[in-house]
Amino acid sequence: MALPIGTILDGKFKIVQILGEGGMGTVYKVEQVGTTPPYYYAVKELLISPNTSEEDRKAAIERFNKEIALLRGLKHPRIAALMLPFQDRGNYYFAMEFVPGRSLEKILENSNGPLPEEQTVKWMIQVCEALSYIHSRNPPIILRDLKPGNIMITPDNEVQLIDFGIARRFDPNKRTNTENLGTISYASPEHLGSITSPGQRRTAQNPGKLVQTDARSDIYSLGATMYHLLTNYEPDPIQTPAPGSILAKNPRLHTVKAGNKNLCPVEQVIIKAMQQAPEQRFQSAEAMRVALQHCLPNSVAPTTIQIPALSPAATILVANRPGVGLVCPKCGLQNRPGAKFCQRDGQPLVQGVAVAPPQVRVPPARSSIQARPVQPIRPRPIQARPVQSIQARPAQPIQARPVQPIQARPVSAPATVNDGSAAYRLGLQNLANKNYVEAVNQFKLVLQQRGPYYDVLYNLGRAYRQYGQSTKETDKRLFSENLKFAAERFEEATRYKADALDAYFQLGMCYRDLSLYAQATNAFKQAQSLAPQDSAIYYQLGLLAMEQGNYRDAEAYFLDGLRINPDHALILIAIGRLYIDTKQTSSAISTLRQATQRDPALWEGWYELGRAHMKAREWKMALSALEEARKAGPHAPEIYSAMATCYLKMNKKVEARHMVHETLQRDPKNAEALRLQKQL
């Protein structure tokens, strides 16, 4: 039974309209209490009857939680975004983006006939875009209940998919689905768990070949949806329409002359999508989108579709999205799939590893997030020749000094004891093993044996820089000296290679660590000229601008980086932090929600989202985000001090004291925790 209008859920959502009801619960339109102008969400409820068996109750809760888990990782303009799961009155809920408009089911009911062909095709093209996105997740997500009722059309004529209640992640190791749910009129044969041969009935004696739903199952459902929209007849369950049958139900559909026959392109698309055998359908949503594009007026593309286009021997299983490597937590580089260490920075590539944030100096409103503490390495000091402090110089292109060309030795010549190759290999091994002192010594030995060249200078710079980074928290002098040595080596390396992208990038990182902003900007600009589509460079330029208080420039750099890589979670977090510091709270919340959906394992995203809600004085929502941050980064003291502040604002002093204690255990000098301790 639906809750009354005006009911307050979770202390912040006021029910203003019932959007839909079903056997398992209700979907409400709610208004967030205390927002001006009003801000609306859709809240989905899982209502479990007291008479429900324990087994059914667990299954319903598991299915509800799976829907939440699926939605957490999705961010696409044609998919309503998850905002917040919660419990109230013993029931389960989650809030998500409210999509204004009407479902295609309602539009069809009000039309009293088939929908216009061209508009329907345009809508279905948009559905294909959303399907391509979820099918390209890793593992792919299969919607399994695509139908007119689950496709919303906004006032701007844009499509939104709204129900992922029975969606599942594709598992290539399974022979069939654990559950076979869905609306039968739009369900593919494999929704039933098996496929029978053409002309055969499914019986206990002839159960058919076991199969599971995959991306092509959603293709079938999309074809069945189109059938309904363009004929105003529900499709016969598990039946492929006969050629000419769709045109007979809607003679106004566009046809073309092919020889002595009139063919209907959109009918051909539907029939191909609804083939019984998955291998005879379109093999991807993108392939169907292209075919639909050809059905639009003035299309110069072919107007006939081969049915079926593939033989049963040409089965193509769901293709995963081409592998995408992790982003380096230090420099922001998108690495190759499977890489364990950043190609450019040498940092470990671990999902959710801590990010080194900018140290904003203007304005000094708060201290920045501190990077994860590094255990100090205490080998003997690196012996390097004394150097003068690096002087800041105008940001102009670095001039290459004339050098004698390096004479390559013949490939066929055997390696000699003094050719430097053994020392170079040892240097790389020690660098990978974080034995920076020995790495420096080996790379210096190579320079003595072979003279300077790009690779050894670049890796010597890396060894100095990483050693310096490892001493940042324990010895500021060693940190500064080694960063200066590193910068010299990278500067020298740029003179030996025309396309010294990585050396310029590392040089910029060194200068940024030394707070030499003009030189850092110059180095990153040199890198940008060599790789204008490298989003990591825009990330670094944005951090540099932000650290100097140039928020407008920082935002422009970050947005340029997102245009190149919209899924760059570190850039989204940086923009969110910028919006917090410039008091653009609503923009900060929206951007940081995107960041947490791109990479839920990055604790910084949840932490900054919590801070944004704190700025908006939304203490419960802040705590919810900070709790996610604590799960992802239990080592970070600032999470606990922020939670302590929230509890104190809510007058929960016991919880606040506990969080202060947790903070000081991790950082006995935490200023915010010490301040709160005095208040408590």
C-alpha positions in Angstrom: 0.0 0.0 0.0 1.4 3.4 -1.0 2.3 5.9 1.7 0.2 9.1 2.0 1.2 12.3 0.2 3.1 14.5 2.5 4.9 11.6 4.3 8.6 12.5 5.2 11.1 9.8 4.4 14.6 9.6 6.0 13.9 13.0 7.5 14.5 14.9 4.2 12.2 13.5 1.4 8.6 14.7 1.3 6.3 12.6 -0.9 4.5 14.8 -3.4 3.2 12.3 -6.0 2.9 8.5 -6.6 4.6 7.7 -9.9 3.8 4.0 -10.0 2.8 1.0 -7.8 3.5 -2.7 -8.1 3.4 -5.9 -6.0 6.9 -5.2 -4.5 6.5 -1.5 -3.7 5.9 2.0 -5.0 7.8 4.7 -6.8 7.3 8.2 -5.4 8.1 11.7 -6.6 9.6 13.4 -3.5 10.8 16.9 -2.7 13.9 17.4 -0.7 12.9 19.3 2.4 14.3 22.8 2.9 15.6 23.4 -0.7 14.8 26.6 -2.6 13.8 26.3 -5.4 12.3 22.8 -4.8 14.6 19.9 -5.7 12.9 16.6 -6.8 14.0 13.0 -6.7 12.3 9.7 -7.5 12.3 7.3 -4.6 11.8 3.6 -5.1 10.4 1.5 -2.3 10.8 -2.1 -1.5 7.7 -3.0 0.5 7.8 -6.5 2.1 4.6 -7.9 3.4 4.7 -9.4 6.9 3.2 -12.6 5.4 6.2 -13.0 3.0 8.3 -16.1 3.7 11.8 -15.6 5.0 13.2 -17.1 1.7 11.2 -14.7 -0.5 12.0 -11.8 1.8 15.8 -12.5 1.4 15.4 -12.9 -2.3 13.5 -9.6 -2.7 16.1 -7.7 -0.6 19.0 -9.3 -2.5 17.4 -8.2 -5.8 16.8 -4.7 -4.5 20.4 -4.4 -3.4 21.6 -5.7 -6.7 19.7 -3.0 -8.5 21.4 -0.4 -6.2 24.8 -1.9 -6.8 24.3 -1.8 -10.6 23.1 1.8 -10.6 26.0 2.9 -8.4 28.5 2.4 -11.3 26.4 3.9 -14.1 26.6 7.5 -15.3 25.1 8.2 -18.7 22.8 11.0 -19.9 20.1 8.4 -20.9 20.1 6.5 -17.5 18.6 8.0 -14.4 21.4 8.2 -11.8 21.3 6.7 -8.3 21.6 9.3 -5.5 21.1 7.7 -2.1 20.0 4.3 -0.6 18.3 4.4 2.9 15.9 2.6 5.2 12.8 4.0 6.9 10.0 2.4 8.8 11.6 -1.0 8.3 11.4 -0.7 4.5 14.1 -0.3 2.0 14.4 2.7 -0.4 16.7 4.4 -2.7 16.5 7.9 -4.2 17.5 8.6 -7.7 17.4 11.3 -10.3 13.8 12.4 -11.1 13.0 12.2 -14.8 10.1 14.4 -15.8 8.0 13.3 -18.8 5.9 10.3 -19.7 6.7 6.7 -20.4 6.3 5.3 -23.9 3.6 3.1 -22.5 1.6 6.1 -21.5 2.3 7.9 -24.8 1.1 4.8 -26.7 -2.1 4.5 -24.5 -3.0 8.2 -25.3 -2.2 7.9 -29.0 -5.1 5.5 -29.9 -2.9 4.1 -32.6 0.7 3.5 -33.8 3.3 6.2 -33.0 4.9 8.2 -35.8 7.6 6.2 -37.4 10.3 8.8 -37.7 10.0 10.0 -34.1 9.9 6.4 -32.8 13.1 5.5 -34.8 14.8 8.5 -33.3 13.8 7.4 -29.8 15.0 3.9 -30.4 18.4 5.2 -31.6 18.7 6.9 -28.2 17.8 3.6 -26.5 20.6 1.9 -28.5 23.0 4.5 -27.1 22.1 3.7 -23.5 22.2 -0.1 -24.2 25.7 0.3 -25.9 26.8 1.9 -22.7 25.6 -0.7 -20.2 26.6 -3.6 -22.5 30.2 -2.2 -22.6 30.6 -2.2 -18.8 33.0 -4.8 -17.5 31.3 -7.2 -17.0 28.4 -6.2 -19.3 25.1 -5.3 -17.7 22.0 -6.9 -19.3 18.7 -4.9 -18.7 16.4 -7.9 -19.3 13.2 -6.0 -18.9 13.2 -3.4 -21.7 9.7 -2.4 -22.6 7.7 0.8 -23.3 6.9 1.2 -19.6 10.6 1.5 -18.7 11.5 4.1 -21.4 10.8 7.7 -20.3 10.5 10.5 -22.8 11.4 13.9 -21.3 9.7 17.2 -22.3 12.8 17.8 -24.5 12.1 14.5 -26.4 15.1 12.8 -24.8 15.0 9.1 -23.8 15.8 7.9 -20.2 15.9 4.3 -19.1 14.4 4.1 -15.6 14.1 0.5 -14.2 17.1 -1.8 -13.6 15.1 -4.0 -11.2 16.0 -7.3 -12.8 19.1 -6.3 -14.7 22.1 -8.6 -14.2 25.8 -8.7 -14.9 26.7 -11.1 -17.7 28.7 -14.1 -16.5 30.3 -16.0 -19.4 30.9 -19.0 -17.1 27.2 -19.6 -16.4 25.1 -21.8 -18.7 21.8 -20.2 -17.8 20.3 -17.5 -15.5 19.7 -17.9 -11.8 16.4 -16.2 -12.3 14.4 -15.7 -15.5 12.2 -12.7 -15.0 10.8 -10.1 -17.3 7.6 -9.2 -19.1 6.8 -12.1 -21.4 5.6 -10.1 -24.4 9.1 -8.5 -24.7 11.2 -11.3 -23.4 13.7 -13.2 -25.7 13.6 -17.0 -25.9 16.7 -17.2 -23.7 14.7 -15.4 -20.9 13.1 -18.9 -20.4 16.5 -20.4 -19.8 16.7 -22.4 -23.0 16.2 -22.3 -26.8 14.4 -24.9 -28.8 14.9 -25.7 -32.5 12.6 -23.9 -34.9 9.2 -25.5 -35.1 9.7 -27.4 -31.8 7.7 -26.8 -28.6 9.4 -26.6 -25.3 8.3 -29.5 -23.1 9.6 -31.5 -20.2 11.0 -34.0 -22.6 12.4 -31.3 -24.9 13.7 -28.5 -22.6 15.9 -27.1 -25.4 19.5 -25.9 -25.2 20.4 -24.2 -21.9 21.3 -20.5 -22.5 21.6 -17.3 -20.5 20.5 -13.8 -21.4 23.2 -11.6 -22.9 23.4 -8.3 -24.7 21.5 -9.8 -27.7 18.5 -10.5 -25.3 18.1 -6.8 -24.9 18.3 -6.4 -28.7 15.3 -8.8 -28.9 13.4 -6.8 -26.3 14.1 -3.6 -28.2 12.8 -5.1 -31.4 9.6 -6.2 -29.6 9.2 -2.7 -28.1 9.4 -1.2 -31.6 6.9 -3.7 -32.8 4.4 -2.5 -30.2 5.0 1.2 -30.7 4.7 1.0 -34.5 1.7 -1.3 -34.7 -0.2 -0.6 -31.4 -0.3 -4.4 -30.9 1.6 -6.3 -28.2 4.0 -8.8 -29.9 3.2 -12.5 -29.6 5.5 -13.9 -26.9 8.7 -15.6 -28.2 7.6 -15.2 -31.8 9.5 -13.7 -34.7 7.2 -11.6 -36.9 6.6 -12.8 -40.4 7.8 -10.6 -43.3 5.0 -8.2 -44.2 3.1 -8.7 -41.0 4.2 -5.4 -39.4 3.6 -3.4 -42.6 0.1 -5.0 -42.7 -0.7 -3.7 -39.3 0.6 -0.2 -40.1 0.5 0.5 -43.9 1.8 4.0 -43.3 5.4 2.7 -42.6 8.0 3.9 -45.1 8.8 1.4 -48.0 11.4 1.3 -50.7 11.4 -0.4 -54.1 13.8 -3.3 -54.3 13.5 -5.1 -57.7 9.8 -5.9 -58.1 9.2 -5.8 -54.3 8.2 -3.1 -51.8 10.3 -3.5 -48.7 9.9 -1.8 -45.3 13.3 -1.0 -43.8 12.1 -0.5 -40.2 10.2 -3.8 -40.4 13.4 -5.5 -41.5 15.2 -4.1 -38.5 12.5 -5.3 -36.1 12.4 -8.8 -37.7 16.2 -9.1 -37.5 16.2 -7.9 -33.9 13.6 -10.5 -32.9 15.2 -13.6 -34.4 14.9 -16.7 -32.2 18.6 -17.5 -32.4 20.8 -14.8 -30.7 23.5 -15.2 -33.4 21.0 -14.2 -36.1 20.1 -10.9 -34.4 22.1 -7.7 -34.4 25.2 -8.6 -32.4 25.4 -5.2 -30.6 23.2 -2.3 -29.8 25.6 -0.1 -31.9 24.9 -2.3 -35.0 21.2 -1.9 -34.5 21.6 1.9 -34.0 23.4 2.1 -37.4 20.6 0.1 -39.0 18.0 2.4 -37.5 19.9 5.5 -38.6 19.5 4.1 -42.2 15.7 4.0 -41.7 15.4 7.8 -41.3 14.3 10.0 -44.2 17.0 11.2 -46.6 19.3 8.4 -45.5 21.9 7.7 -48.2 22.8 4.4 -46.6 21.5 1.0 -47.7 17.8 0.5 -47.0 17.6 -3.2 -46.7 18.7 -5.4 -43.9 19.9 -9.0 -44.4 17.8 -11.4 -42.4 19.5 -13.4 -40.9 22.9 -11.8 -41.6 24.9 -14.5 -39.8 25.0 -18.2 -39.9 24.6 -20.2 -36.6 28.3 -21.0 -36.9 29.2 -17.3 -36.7 28.1 -16.9 -33.1 29.5 -13.8 -31.5 29.2 -13.6 -27.7 28.8 -10.4 -25.8 32.0 -8.4 -26.4 33.4 -6.6 -23.4 34.5 -3.0 -23.8 38.1 -2.8 -24.8 40.2 -2.9 -21.6 40.7 0.4 -19.9 43.7 0.8 -17.6 43.6 2.5 -14.2 44.4 6.2 -13.8 47.6 6.9 -11.9 46.8 8.4 -8.5 49.8 10.7 -8.7 50.0 12.1 -12.2 46.5 11.2 -13.6 47.7 9.2 -16.6 45.3 6.6 -18.1 47.5 3.6 -18.3 47.3 0.5 -20.6 45.0 -2.3 -19.4 46.6 -4.7 -17.0 49.5 -2.3 -16.0 50.5 -2.7 -12.4 52.6 0.5 -12.3 52.2 3.9 -14.0 54.1 4.1 -17.2 55.0 7.7 -16.6 55.2 8.0 -12.8 56.1 4.5 -11.6 53.3 4.6 -8.9 51.4 1.4 -8.1 48.1 1.2 -9.9 45.6 0.0 -7.3 41.9 0.7 -7.5 41.0 3.4 -5.1 44.6 4.3 -4.1 44.9 7.6 -2.3 45.3 10.8 -4.4 47.8 13.6 -3.8 45.6 16.6 -3.7 46.5 20.2 -4.5 47.8 22.3 -1.6 45.6 25.4 -2.0 47.4 28.5 -0.8 44.8 31.1 -1.7 42.5 31.3 0.1 43.7 29.5 3.2 40.2 28.3 4.2 41.3 24.8 5.2 44.1 22.4 4.9 44.0 20.1 1.9 43.5 16.4 2.0 46.8 14.8 3.0 48.1 12.0 0.8 48.4 8.5 2.4 51.5 8.5 4.7 54.5 6.8 3.2 56.7 4.7 5.5 60.0 6.5 5.6 62.9 4.8 3.9 66.2 5.3 5.8 69.1 4.2 3.6 72.3 6.0 3.6 71.9 9.5 2.0 72.2 9.5 -1.8 75.7 10.9 -2.6 75.2 13.4 -5.3 77.3 16.4 -6.3 76.3 19.6 -4.6 74.0 21.8 -6.7 72.8 25.3 -6.4 69.1 25.9 -5.6 67.0 25.9 -8.8 66.2 29.5 -9.6 62.8 30.4 -10.9 63.0 31.6 -14.4 60.5 33.0 -16.9 58.2 30.4 -18.4 59.8 30.1 -21.8 60.5 27.1 -24.0 63.5 25.2 -22.8 66.4 25.7 -25.2 68.2 22.5 -26.2 71.9 22.9 -26.0 74.0 21.5 -28.9 75.2 18.0 -28.3 77.3 15.6 -30.2 75.2 12.8 -31.8 75.3 9.6 -29.9 77.0 7.0 -32.0 75.0 3.8 -31.9 77.2 0.6 -31.7 76.4 -2.1 -34.3 73.5 -4.3 -33.4 75.5 -7.4 -34.0 78.3 -6.4 -31.7 78.4 -8.4 -28.5 77.8 -6.6 -25.2 81.0 -5.7 -23.3 81.5 -5.5 -19.6 81.6 -1.7 -19.7 78.8 -1.0 -22.1 76.4 0.0 -19.2 73.7 -2.5 -20.1 74.1 -4.6 -16.9 74.1 -1.5 -14.7 71.1 -0.1 -16.5 69.1 -3.3 -15.9 70.1 -3.3 -12.2 69.0 0.4 -12.0 65.6 -0.4 -13.3 65.2 -3.4 -11.0 66.2 -1.4 -8.0 63.8 1.4 -9.0 61.0 -1.1 -9.3 61.9 -2.5 -5.8 62.0 1.0 -4.3 65.7 0.7 -3.6 66.3 4.2 -4.8 69.8 4.7 -3.4 71.2 1.8 -5.4 69.1 2.7 -8.4 70.8 6.1 -8.5 74.2 4.6 -8.1 73.6 2.2 -11.0 72.3 4.8 -13.3 75.3 7.0 -12.5 77.5 4.1 -13.4 75.8 3.9 -16.8 76.6 7.6 -17.3 80.3 6.9 -16.5 80.5 3.9 -18.9 78.4 5.2 -21.8 77.9 8.9 -21.4 74.6 10.7 -21.2 71.6 9.6 -23.2 67.8 10.0 -22.8 66.7 6.8 -21.2 69.3 6.8 -18.4 68.9 10.5 -17.6 65.1 10.1 -17.5 65.3 7.1 -15.2 67.9 8.7 -13.0 65.5 11.6 -12.6 62.7 9.2 -11.7 65.0 7.6 -9.0 65.8 11.0 -7.5 62.2 12.1 -7.6 60.7 8.9 -6.1 63.3 8.9 -3.3 62.5 12.5 -2.6 58.7 11.7 -2.5 59.4 8.8 0.0 61.1 11.3 2.4 58.5 14.1 2.1 56.9 13.4 5.5 60.1 12.7 7.4 62.9 14.8 6.1 62.0 18.1 4.2 65.7 18.8 3.4 66.2 15.4 1.7 62.9 15.8 -0.1 63.8 19.2 -1.5 67.4 18.3 -2.5 66.4 15.1 -4.3 63.6 16.9 -6.1 66.2 19.5 -7.3 68.5 16.7 -8.5 65.6 15.1 -10.3 64.6 18.3 -12.0 68.2 18.7 -13.3 68.2 15.2 -14.8 64.9 15.7 -16.5 66.0 19.1 -17.9 69.1 17.4 -19.3 67.0 14.5 -20.7 64.9 16.9 -22.8 68.0 17.9 -24.7 68.6 14.4 -26.0 65.2 13.7 -27.4 62.9 15.8 -29.6 59.7 14.1 -28.3 60.6 14.1 -24.6 56.9 14.0 -23.4 57.5 12.0 -20.2 60.6 14.0 -19.2 58.7 17.3 -19.6 55.8 15.8 -17.6 58.1 14.6 -14.8 59.9 18.0 -14.8 56.6 19.7 -14.3 55.8 17.4 -11.4 59.2 18.2 -9.8 58.7 21.9 -10.1 55.2 21.7 -8.8 56.5 19.8 -5.7 59.1 22.6 -5.2 56.4 25.3 -5.6 58.2 26.7 -8.6 54.9 27.4 -10.4 56.2 29.3 -13.5 58.7 26.5 -14.3 56.1 23.8 -13.7 53.5 25.5 -16.0 56.2 25.9 -18.7 57.1 22.2 -18.5 53.5 21.0 -18.7 52.9 23.4 -21.6 55.8 21.7 -23.4 54.2 18.4 -22.7 50.8 19.7 -23.9 52.3 20.7 -27.2 53.6 17.2 -27.7 50.4 15.4 -26.5 47.4 17.8 -26.7 44.9 14.9 -26.1 46.5 13.7 -22.8 44.0 14.4 -20.1 46.6 14.0 -17.3 48.4 17.1 -18.5 45.2 19.2 -18.2 44.7 17.7 -14.7 48.2 18.8 -13.6 47.7 22.3 -15.2 44.4 22.6 -13.3 46.0 21.6 -10.0 48.8 24.1 -10.6 46.3 26.9 -11.3 44.2 25.9 -8.3 47.2 25.9 -5.9 47.9 29.5 -6.9 44.3 30.6 -6.4 43.6 30.9 -10.1 40.2 29.1 -9.9 38.9 30.3 -13.3 42.0 28.9 -15.1 41.9 25.8 -13.1 38.2 25.1 -14.0 39.0 25.7 -17.7 41.9 23.2 -17.6 39.8 20.6 -15.7 36.9 20.9 -18.2 39.3 20.5 -21.1 40.6 17.3 -19.5 37.0 16.0 -19.1 36.2 16.7 -22.7 39.1 14.3 -23.6 38.2 11.7 -20.9 34.8 12.1 -19.4 35.4 9.2 -17.0 38.5 10.8 -15.3 37.5 10.5 -11.6 40.5 12.5 -10.3 39.5 15.5 -12.5 35.9 15.3 -11.3 37.1 15.2 -7.7 39.4 18.2 -8.3 36.5 20.2 -9.8 34.3 19.3 -6.9 37.0 20.5 -4.5 37.3 23.7 -6.5 33.5 24.3 -6.4 33.6 23.8 -2.6 36.3 26.3 -2.2 34.5 28.8 -4.3 31.2 28.2 -2.5 29.4 26.7 -5.5 27.9 24.0 -3.3 25.2 22.6 -5.5 27.7 22.3 -8.4 30.1 20.6 -6.1 27.6 18.0 -5.0 26.5 17.2 -8.6 30.1 16.9 -9.8 31.3 14.8 -6.8 28.3 12.4 -7.2 29.6 11.8 -10.8 33.1 11.2 -9.4 31.9 8.6 -6.9 30.0 6.8 -9.6 33.0 6.8 -11.9 35.2 5.3 -9.2 33.5 4.3 -6.0 36.8 3.0 -4.5 38.3 6.5 -4.4 37.7 7.6 -0.8 38.6 11.2 -1.7 35.5 11.5 -3.9 33.2 10.4 -1.1 35.1 12.6 1.4 34.7 15.7 -0.7 31.0 14.9 -1.4 30.6 14.7 2.4 32.3 18.1 2.7 30.0 19.5 0.1 26.9 18.3 2.0 28.4 19.8 5.1 28.7 23.2 3.4 25.0 22.8 2.5 24.3 21.9 6.2 22.9 18.5 5.1 24.4 16.6 8.0 22.7 13.2 7.4 23.7 13.1 3.7 27.2 14.2 4.6 27.5 11.4 7.1 26.2 8.9 4.5 28.9 10.0 2.0 31.6 10.1 4.8 30.7 6.6 5.8 31.4 5.4 2.2 34.7 7.3 2.4 35.6 5.5 5.6 34.9 2.1 4.0 37.2 3.0 1.1 39.9 4.8 3.0 39.8 3.8 6.7 43.4 5.2 7.2 42.5 8.8 6.5 42.1 10.9 9.7 40.2 13.8 8.0 37.3 11.5 7.3 36.8 10.9 11.1 37.2 14.5 12.0 34.6 15.5 9.4 32.2 12.8 10.8 32.8 14.2 14.3 31.8 17.6 13.1 28.5 16.2 11.6 27.6 14.3 14.8 28.3 17.4 16.9 26.1 19.5 14.6 23.3 16.9 15.1 23.9 17.0 18.9 25.2 13.4 19.0 28.1 14.0 21.4 28.8 10.4 22.2 29.3 9.6 18.5 31.3 12.8 18.0 33.7 11.9 20.9 34.2 8.5 19.3 35.1 10.0 16.0 37.5 12.5 17.6 39.2 9.5 19.3 39.5 7.7 16.0 41.0 10.8 14.3 43.6 11.3 17.0 44.6 7.6 16.9 45.5 8.1 13.2 46.9 11.7 13.6 47.6 12.9 17.1 48.2 16.4 15.8 45.0 16.8 13.8 44.0 20.4 14.4 40.3 19.9 13.7 40.1 17.0 16.1 41.9 18.8 18.8 39.6 21.8 18.4 36.5 19.5 18.7 38.0 17.7 21.7 38.0 21.0 23.6 34.3 21.7 22.7 33.3 18.2 23.8 
